[in-house]
Amino acid sequence: MRDMRTAARFAARSDGPRRPLRHVLLSSSLAGALLFALAPAVEAAPAAAANPCPRGYVRIVCVNLDNQTLWMQDKNGHRTYGPVPIRSGRKGFPTRTGLKSIYAKRVKDWSYAYNVSMPYAQYFDGGQAFHAYAGAITTPPGSHGCVNMRLADAKRLFSLTQKGDRAYIWGRRR
């Protein structure tokens, strides 16, 4: 094919079934034939999910509210822990997003506002914290803004972080 117009006219011929333009262009050469054979595999491959969690921090806790997961990564963006499931803020009590810093850690804590135990609490924004939750974290409606985790996950995260470590929270609970 000399140019795109010629290929488009060839693809739009009325004699025979119409073929997508990519089939015409790719099948016009030996290299095209090879690419054409591989095209279904390439088209079927899912796009790589972007990781918006920033790099460059020795340790950073990454929280994706869209799919309710948490993990830790190193300065190169390699995951060092997780992902693990979480439960974030319910309607009217959203988990605040952005780049945060863990400013307090308590093995045993208590929320007087909500009358609930908060084991392995790590505060990152006002009263919002990562902490264990005794119930099933997959049950609605959600937290009052905290990031709830299973006990074993909260304990492990607690052991991996230090006061001053960063946390990046993005997305929106659905």
Order of alpha helices (4+ residues) and beta strands (2+ residues): alpha-alpha-alpha-beta-beta-beta-beta-beta-beta-beta-beta-beta-beta-alpha-beta
